[in-house]
Amino acid sequence: MKNKKKDTINSLAIHAKDVGSAEVQIGLLTDKITKLAEHFKKAKKDKHSTVGLTKSVNRRKKLLSYLKRKNPESYTKVLKQLNLRK
């Protein structure tokens, strides 16, 4: 888990010490959403985690719309790198 997080941060970081930019946040949320989706394949009745998944999806959606407004080039780069919106 820790290595996957570091890999995500390194692949999307704008500069060497970047851990909080919109691109990195979107990447980390995508990892979290993927992990929760795998969890729901095993535990279909876990309603409490469904709330967390919904919050994560909505936060990622807001960050993507912000990034599209502020930096369209970075937006397209992030979409291609994370395989979102085909």
Beta strands, then each sheet from edge to edge (+ up, - down):
end
